[in-house]
Amino acid sequence: MLQAAISGFALGASLIIAIGAQNAFVLRLGIIRSHIFAVALVCSLSDALLIAAGVAGVGTFMAKSPGLIMIVTIVGSGFLFIYGLMAFMRAFNPGQMNTGPQESGTLKSALLTVLALTFLNPHVYLDTVLLIGGLSARLEPQAKLAYAAGAISASFVWFFTLGYAARLLAPIFSHPKSWRVLDVLIGLVMWMIAASLISDLLSQRI
């Protein structure tokens, strides 16, 4: 149970932490201390909904087909490898994010923006519903719950930490070197998870 929760947390964190439009928006609001709690909560709950749907629906469906589980494991590992490669590529060519003070806007506009950045991003469905949900199919029912809880916890920890710690991190991440270090760590985590998935698959086949 604990191992499944840790695996889910690690996978969820590696997928969420990748620098993108949603994280950039949360980071900017955190720097100017605007609507942090509401925006972080919406981001976390959105991920929780998608992860739960993936584990309950896709995971249950795929559990009936060992062949599909093998395919998803291979595809998922490849996907994580590519994500890791992209992180390493960003590390060698980092782009500085706009973290300067800007007008905060209303709570409604902030929430609508973050919902659009979340649900209009096709990668969010691949990450949460298909990848996390599909990979959970190889686990026992109780382990699935722990796996989902771990992945969901990663979302809550990340978004609230990002939002509330952003003001402290702003001076640090004004330097490209800081983004390089973060992206290298993201790449390493993704590749380690991909390697562990392939290792588990090979051990089951032997």
Residue pairs with C-beta under 8 A, 6 or more apart in sequence:
1 142
1 143
1 146
2 146
4 139
4 143
4 144
4 146
4 147
4 150
5 146
5 147
5 149
5 150
5 153
6 150
7 147
7 150
7 193
8 132
8 136
8 146
8 147
8 148
8 149
8 150
8 151
8 154
9 150
9 151
9 153
9 154
10 150
10 154
10 189
10 193
11 131
11 132
11 135
11 151
11 154
11 193
12 47
12 51
12 132
12 150
12 151
12 152
12 153
12 154
12 155
13 154
13 157
13 158
13 189
14 80
14 83
14 186
14 189
14 190
14 193
15 83
15 127
15 128
15 131
15 132
16 23
16 47
16 154
16 155
16 158
16 159
17 23
17 158
17 182
17 186
18 83
18 86
18 87
18 186
19 90
19 97
19 179
19 182
19 183
20 121
21 117
21 121
22 43
22 114
22 117
22 118
22 121
23 162
24 97
24 98
25 39
25 113
25 114
25 117
26 39
26 40
26 43
26 114
26 159
26 162
26 163
26 166
27 97
27 99
27 162
27 163
27 166
27 169
28 97
28 98
28 99
28 102
28 166
29 35
29 36
29 39
29 104
29 110
29 163
29 166
30 36
30 162
30 163
30 164
30 165
30 166
30 167
31 99
31 101
31 166
31 167
31 170
32 101
32 102
32 104
33 167
34 104
34 105
34 110
35 104
35 107
35 110
35 111
36 163
36 164
37 160
37 163
38 107
38 110
38 111
39 110
39 111
39 114
39 159
39 163
40 159
40 160
40 162
40 163
40 164
41 159
42 111
42 114
42 115
42 118
43 114
43 118
43 155
43 159
44 152
44 155
44 156
44 159
44 160
46 115
46 118
46 119
47 118
47 124
47 128
47 151
47 152
47 155
48 152
48 155
48 156
50 124
50 125
50 128
50 129
51 128
51 129
51 132
51 133
51 148
51 151
51 152
51 155
52 148
52 152
53 128
53 129
53 133
54 128
54 129
54 130
54 131
54 132
54 133
54 134
54 136
55 132
55 133
55 136
55 144
55 145
55 147
55 148
56 133
57 129
57 133
58 129
58 130
58 133
58 134
58 137
59 133
59 134
59 136
59 137
59 139
59 144
60 137
61 137
62 68
62 69
62 72
62 134
62 137
63 69
63 137
63 138
68 134
68 137
69 134
69 137
69 138
70 201
72 130
72 131
72 134
72 135
72 137
73 135
73 138
73 197
73 198
73 200
73 201
74 198
74 201
76 131
76 134
76 135
76 194
76 197
77 194
77 195
77 197
77 198
77 201
78 194
79 126
79 131
80 190
80 191
80 193
80 194
80 197
81 190
81 191
81 194
83 190
84 186
84 187
84 188
84 189
84 190
84 191
84 194
85 187
86 187
87 183
87 184
87 186
87 187
87 190
88 183
88 184
88 187
90 179
90 183
91 179
91 180
91 181
91 183
91 184
91 187
92 180
94 176
94 179
94 180
94 183
95 179
96 174
96 176
96 179
97 173
99 170
99 173
99 174
104 110
118 124
128 151
132 147
132 148
132 151
135 197
136 144
136 147
136 148
138 200
139 147
172 178
173 179
173 182
